[in-house]
Amino acid sequence: MPLNSEFDDLGAAGDDRASILIVDDLPDKLLVFSTILEDLGHELVCVLSGAEALKEVLRREFAAILLDVNMPDIDGFETAELIRQYKRSAHTPIIFITSYADEMQTIRGYSLGAVDYILSPVVPEILRSKVKVFVELHLMQRRLRRRANERVELAAAEAARLVAEENTRRTDFLSQAGRVLSASLDIEVAARRLVEMLVPQFAQRATVALGDAEGGIGFALEGRNRGYGRCEVDLLTAAGLDPAEHAAIRAVLAEPAVPPPAGEAAVLLLPLVTAGRAIGVVRVHLAGPGADRVTVAELVDRAAPALENARLYRSLQVEIEERRAVEAQLQGSNRRKDEFLAMLSHELRNPLAPIRTALEVIRRLAPADPKLTWATEVTGRQVVHLTRLVEDLLDVARINQGKIALQLESLDLRAVLAHAVETVRPFIESRRHHLNKDVPDVPVMLRGDFARLSQVVANLLNNAAKYTEEGGSIELTLTLPSEGRALITVRDNGMGIDSDLLPNVFEMFEQGKQSLDRSQGGLGVGLTLVQRLVGLHDGTVQALSAGAGRGSEFRVVLPCLAEVGDAHGVAGEAVPVALRAGCRILVVDDNRDAAEATSVLLELSGHEVKTVGDGPEALASAPVYAPDVVLLDIGLPGMDGYEIAVRLRQVAETRSSCIIALTGYGQPADRARARAAGFDHHLTKPADPDELLRLVEGWLRTSKPGAGIALAGREASNSANIAPG
């Protein structure tokens, strides 16, 4: 910016051309003056009155003003006086032109700042020479001002450059410092690096003191300048600090908002503050009066978060180590508990076997005495009860140790419920409970361990009978709330479950409050066993109760195939796979209409069909449904058909299945990619129904010849039934 703003407009006019103002009320005289001065080559501005002259003075700057003394409205003296009131024209040379001049007029003119007095008529050479001198002087002043402004601007630019370079240097230094301080999560390493950045570049000596949990000083590092750019760092304790320094640091830790000493103090106390809390203090003995205090303060501000992160990391490490020690201790205790349960169960089974054998010998050889018969029956029932308790303990121990392997098979869930009911029926009848059963009329198929699932349902029924007063009501229902899920519900109107017990009801040995007579009995492992066995079947179990005395409800959700219609099947019995004429087909397509149409086509041909809409559902159904053939769409949402095919080949139940691709992509590259993913065949949409059936039936004849013959007979029968006429 120029030094004097009134000269801002000079650049536009240039350095070799000026403006001259000529003021006279006679046009002829203006013409004469213009003719005389036009040889100078400058701009001539001619006006007829003092008012017009004032307007022109406001618009621009003039090198000289020729002013007639005698004018009708405002004479030359008044005009000159007004011109001198403007800052722009306060020193502009004024030459008065008059036909006569006495001593009084001359004195008045010079008092108003006139530089000359010329009598009219003028001598052209004299007028031209005088005006030329003033114009050249004006141009010289203009050049000097411009050069002065240029020097000022150059100096300002240089100062700005130096400031920018200093800011850049400071920013680069602080950025590098932030990276160095944050590079280590060891708090002592980070504090040492801070000291080394301060000494000797900014300080002769610096101390970094970090607070402890009690508000005292945990540890401190002190760095000293040993010359030649070397910093020697020592680890100090609170006792090793100078008493005055220790007191000053404690004061800043207690009141971090206290500002550091101002002015030219040689020592700065800067708090390390994060989240409004002081975690430490930095005491800096500056290297000299010219030390960069701003950079030192910013460096300390940036160091605070890095040191806090390191402190938190150390605390987290300590906590993790403590948790690991506690976890290892708990795992060891849990392992010893499981080993004890397993040993106890085995040791208890050893005497049970001869007791049961001896009881059977007594029953066969003893005379028909009513009291003896009663005694053997009581002993037999108690041996059975004790055996069951031992088996529950042993099962829990086996599950915890990972020693239970399920014997998976295709089974009807209705048969599982029927077997469980028969198992606990004597106990239910002995307590005179009323049992209501509600199961579907058609098979509900799944893959599971028949004995273990029966054990789950039997334990829930036994639990309901045990905690329901005699003559109570128990409900057992089997429903399919959603495709691919079966829900088993056991509901009673018994004692219910307290709200404080409900979240932990499946924990081992967890039971409600027992009276002194322990009328319910049990060890508290039955529900634990239920939860573990259901989890092994990829299911979930949930306990519900409105509170004590308001009954309880247990819900078991298991993955299943859904209802399988069979008009000739017997309820509760699974249909053997070997007797099916067709094959089991899984259709995977997000287009519901296309999936249903394909399903109808295949069912009319004698096949059993299940449809799913996406990849996760297909992968969840495959191990349970165990399809012989999979019709798989490629363009599925979330997970495409290629990925599903690869994962199906990794599942034992579908590793040898026939997988057929249904897709809109039919290029050679698409077919090659399908083969690489594990597809056996590739059909382009819309697929030819006859070709689809030929692929399915061809695979069926090669893999199951007997089923293929049965299918041919069924097809012939179907053709006869639907033939026209």
Secondary structure in CASP SS format (residue, H / E / C, confidence):
PFRMAT SS
TARGET T0000
AUTHOR 0000-0000-0000
METHOD secondary structure of the structure
MODEL  1
M C 1.00
P C 1.00
L C 1.00
N C 1.00
S H 1.00
E H 1.00
F H 1.00
D C 1.00
D C 1.00
L H 1.00
G H 1.00
A H 1.00
A H 1.00
G C 1.00
D C 1.00
D C 1.00
R C 1.00
A C 1.00
S E 1.00
I E 1.00
L E 1.00
I E 1.00
V E 1.00
D C 1.00
D C 1.00
L C 1.00
P H 1.00
D H 1.00
K H 1.00
L H 1.00
L H 1.00
V H 1.00
F H 1.00
S H 1.00
T H 1.00
I H 1.00
L H 1.00
E H 1.00
D H 1.00
L H 1.00
G C 1.00
H C 1.00
E E 1.00
L E 1.00
V E 1.00
C E 1.00
V E 1.00
L C 1.00
S C 1.00
G H 1.00
A H 1.00
E H 1.00
A H 1.00
L H 1.00
K H 1.00
E H 1.00
V H 1.00
L H 1.00
R H 1.00
R C 1.00
E C 1.00
F C 1.00
A C 1.00
A E 1.00
I E 1.00
L E 1.00
L E 1.00
D E 1.00
V C 1.00
N C 1.00
M C 1.00
P C 1.00
D C 1.00
I C 1.00
D C 1.00
G H 1.00
F H 1.00
E H 1.00
T H 1.00
A H 1.00
E H 1.00
L H 1.00
I H 1.00
R C 1.00
Q C 1.00
Y C 1.00
K C 1.00
R C 1.00
S C 1.00
A C 1.00
H C 1.00
T C 1.00
P C 1.00
I E 1.00
I E 1.00
F E 1.00
I E 1.00
T E 1.00
S C 1.00
Y C 1.00
A C 1.00
D C 1.00
E H 1.00
M H 1.00
Q H 1.00
T H 1.00
I H 1.00
R H 1.00
G H 1.00
Y H 1.00
S H 1.00
L C 1.00
G C 1.00
A E 1.00
V E 1.00
D E 1.00
Y E 1.00
I E 1.00
L E 1.00
S C 1.00
P C 1.00
V C 1.00
V C 1.00
P H 1.00
E H 1.00
I H 1.00
L H 1.00
R H 1.00
S H 1.00
K H 1.00
V H 1.00
K H 1.00
V H 1.00
F H 1.00
V H 1.00
E H 1.00
L H 1.00
H H 1.00
L H 1.00
M H 1.00
Q H 1.00
R H 1.00
R H 1.00
L H 1.00
R H 1.00
R H 1.00
R H 1.00
A H 1.00
N H 1.00
E H 1.00
R H 1.00
V H 1.00
E H 1.00
L H 1.00
A H 1.00
A H 1.00
A H 1.00
E H 1.00
A H 1.00
A H 1.00
R H 1.00
L H 1.00
V H 1.00
A H 1.00
E H 1.00
E H 1.00
N H 1.00
T H 1.00
R H 1.00
R H 1.00
T H 1.00
D H 1.00
F H 1.00
L H 1.00
S H 1.00
Q H 1.00
A H 1.00
G H 1.00
R H 1.00
V H 1.00
L H 1.00
S H 1.00
A C 1.00
S C 1.00
L C 1.00
D C 1.00
I H 1.00
E H 1.00
V H 1.00
A H 1.00
A H 1.00
R H 1.00
R H 1.00
L H 1.00
V H 1.00
E H 1.00
M H 1.00
L H 1.00
V C 1.00
P C 1.00
Q C 1.00
F C 1.00
A E 1.00
Q E 1.00
R E 1.00
A E 1.00
T E 1.00
V E 1.00
A E 1.00
L E 1.00
G E 1.00
D C 1.00
A C 1.00
E C 1.00
G C 1.00
G C 1.00
I E 1.00
G E 1.00
F E 1.00
A E 1.00
L E 1.00
E E 1.00
G E 1.00
R E 1.00
N E 1.00
R E 1.00
G E 1.00
Y C 1.00
G C 1.00
R E 1.00
C E 1.00
E E 1.00
V E 1.00
D E 1.00
L E 1.00
L E 1.00
T C 1.00
A H 1.00
A H 1.00
G H 1.00
L C 1.00
D C 1.00
P H 1.00
A H 1.00
E H 1.00
H H 1.00
A H 1.00
A H 1.00
I H 1.00
R H 1.00
A H 1.00
V H 1.00
L H 1.00
A H 1.00
E C 1.00
P C 1.00
A C 1.00
V C 1.00
P C 1.00
P C 1.00
P C 1.00
A C 1.00
G C 1.00
E C 1.00
A C 1.00
A C 1.00
V E 1.00
L E 1.00
L E 1.00
L E 1.00
P E 1.00
L E 1.00
V E 1.00
T E 1.00
A C 1.00
G C 1.00
R E 1.00
A E 1.00
I E 1.00
G E 1.00
V E 1.00
V E 1.00
R E 1.00
V E 1.00
H E 1.00
L E 1.00
A C 1.00
G C 1.00
P C 1.00
G C 1.00
A C 1.00
D C 1.00
R H 1.00
V H 1.00
T H 1.00
V H 1.00
A H 1.00
E H 1.00
L H 1.00
V H 1.00
D H 1.00
R H 1.00
A H 1.00
A H 1.00
P H 1.00
A H 1.00
L H 1.00
E H 1.00
N H 1.00
A H 1.00
R H 1.00
L H 1.00
Y H 1.00
R H 1.00
S H 1.00
L H 1.00
Q H 1.00
V H 1.00
E H 1.00
I H 1.00
E H 1.00
E H 1.00
R H 1.00
R H 1.00
A H 1.00
V H 1.00
E H 1.00
A H 1.00
Q H 1.00
L H 1.00
Q H 1.00
G H 1.00
S H 1.00
N H 1.00
R H 1.00
R H 1.00
K H 1.00
D H 1.00
E H 1.00
F H 1.00
L H 1.00
A H 1.00
M H 1.00
L H 1.00
S H 1.00
H H 1.00
E H 1.00
L H 1.00
R H 1.00
N H 1.00
P H 1.00
L H 1.00
A H 1.00
P H 1.00
I H 1.00
R H 1.00
T H 1.00
A H 1.00
L H 1.00
E H 1.00
V H 1.00
I H 1.00
R H 1.00
R H 1.00
L H 1.00
A C 1.00
P C 1.00
A C 1.00
D C 1.00
P H 1.00
K H 1.00
L H 1.00
T H 1.00
W H 1.00
A H 1.00
T H 1.00
E H 1.00
V H 1.00
T H 1.00
G H 1.00
R H 1.00
Q H 1.00
V H 1.00
V H 1.00
H H 1.00
L H 1.00
T H 1.00
R H 1.00
L H 1.00
V H 1.00
E H 1.00
D H 1.00
L H 1.00
L H 1.00
D H 1.00
V H 1.00
A H 1.00
R H 1.00
I H 1.00
N H 1.00
Q C 1.00
G C 1.00
K C 1.00
I C 1.00
A C 1.00
L C 1.00
Q C 1.00
L C 1.00
E E 1.00
S E 1.00
L E 1.00
D E 1.00
L H 1.00
R H 1.00
A H 1.00
V H 1.00
L H 1.00
A H 1.00
H H 1.00
A H 1.00
V H 1.00
E H 1.00
T H 1.00
V H 1.00
R H 1.00
P H 1.00
F H 1.00
I H 1.00
E H 1.00
S H 1.00
R C 1.00
R C 1.00
H C 1.00
H E 1.00
L E 1.00
N E 1.00
K E 1.00
D E 1.00
V C 1.00
P C 1.00
D C 1.00
V C 1.00
P C 1.00
V E 1.00
M E 1.00
L E 1.00
R E 1.00
G E 1.00
D C 1.00
F H 1.00
A H 1.00
R H 1.00
L H 1.00
S H 1.00
Q H 1.00
V H 1.00
V H 1.00
A H 1.00
N H 1.00
L H 1.00
L H 1.00
N H 1.00
N H 1.00
A H 1.00
A H 1.00
K H 1.00
Y C 1.00
T C 1.00
E C 1.00
E C 1.00
G C 1.00
G C 1.00
S E 1.00
I E 1.00
E E 1.00
L E 1.00
T E 1.00
L E 1.00
T E 1.00
L E 1.00
P E 1.00
S E 1.00
E C 1.00
G C 1.00
R E 1.00
A E 1.00
L E 1.00
I E 1.00
T E 1.00
V E 1.00
R E 1.00
D E 1.00
N C 1.00
G C 1.00
M C 1.00
G C 1.00
I C 1.00
D C 1.00
S C 1.00
D C 1.00
L C 1.00
L H 1.00
P H 1.00
N H 1.00
V C 1.00
F C 1.00
E C 1.00
M C 1.00
F C 1.00
E C 1.00
Q C 1.00
G C 1.00
K C 1.00
Q C 1.00
S C 1.00
L C 1.00
D C 1.00
R C 1.00
S C 1.00
Q C 1.00
G C 1.00
G C 1.00
L C 1.00
G C 1.00
V C 1.00
G H 1.00
L H 1.00
T H 1.00
L H 1.00
V H 1.00
Q H 1.00
R H 1.00
L H 1.00
V H 1.00
G H 1.00
L H 1.00
H C 1.00
D C 1.00
G C 1.00
T E 1.00
V E 1.00
Q E 1.00
A E 1.00
L E 1.00
S C 1.00
A C 1.00
G C 1.00
A C 1.00
G C 1.00
R C 1.00
G C 1.00
S E 1.00
E E 1.00
F E 1.00
R E 1.00
V E 1.00
V E 1.00
L E 1.00
P E 1.00
C C 1.00
L C 1.00
A C 1.00
E E 1.00
V C 1.00
G C 1.00
D C 1.00
A C 1.00
H C 1.00
G C 1.00
V C 1.00
A C 1.00
G C 1.00
E C 1.00
A C 1.00
V C 1.00
P C 1.00
V H 1.00
A H 1.00
L H 1.00
R C 1.00
A C 1.00
G C 1.00
C C 1.00
R E 1.00
I E 1.00
L E 1.00
V E 1.00
V E 1.00
D C 1.00
D C 1.00
N C 1.00
R H 1.00
D H 1.00
A H 1.00
A H 1.00
E H 1.00
A H 1.00
T H 1.00
S H 1.00
V H 1.00
L H 1.00
L H 1.00
E H 1.00
L H 1.00
S C 1.00
G C 1.00
H C 1.00
E E 1.00
V E 1.00
K E 1.00
T E 1.00
V E 1.00
G C 1.00
D C 1.00
G H 1.00
P H 1.00
E H 1.00
A H 1.00
L H 1.00
A H 1.00
S H 1.00
A H 1.00
P H 1.00
V H 1.00
Y H 1.00
A C 1.00
P C 1.00
D C 1.00
V E 1.00
V E 1.00
L E 1.00
L E 1.00
D E 1.00
I C 1.00
G C 1.00
L C 1.00
P C 1.00
G C 1.00
M C 1.00
D C 1.00
G H 1.00
Y H 1.00
E H 1.00
I H 1.00
A H 1.00
V H 1.00
R H 1.00
L H 1.00
R C 1.00
Q C 1.00
V C 1.00
A H 1.00
E H 1.00
T H 1.00
R C 1.00
S C 1.00
S C 1.00
C E 1.00
I E 1.00
I E 1.00
A E 1.00
L E 1.00
T E 1.00
G C 1.00
Y C 1.00
G C 1.00
Q C 1.00
P H 1.00
A H 1.00
D H 1.00
R H 1.00
A H 1.00
R H 1.00
A H 1.00
R H 1.00
A H 1.00
A H 1.00
G C 1.00
F C 1.00
D C 1.00
H E 1.00
H E 1.00
L E 1.00
T E 1.00
K C 1.00
P C 1.00
A C 1.00
D C 1.00
P H 1.00
D H 1.00
E H 1.00
L H 1.00
L H 1.00
R H 1.00
L H 1.00
V H 1.00
E H 1.00
G H 1.00
W H 1.00
L H 1.00
R H 1.00
T H 1.00
S H 1.00
K C 1.00
P H 1.00
G H 1.00
A H 1.00
G H 1.00
I H 1.00
A H 1.00
L H 1.00
A H 1.00
G H 1.00
R H 1.00
E H 1.00
A H 1.00
S H 1.00
N H 1.00
S H 1.00
A H 1.00
N H 1.00
I H 1.00
A C 1.00
P C 1.00
G C 1.00
END
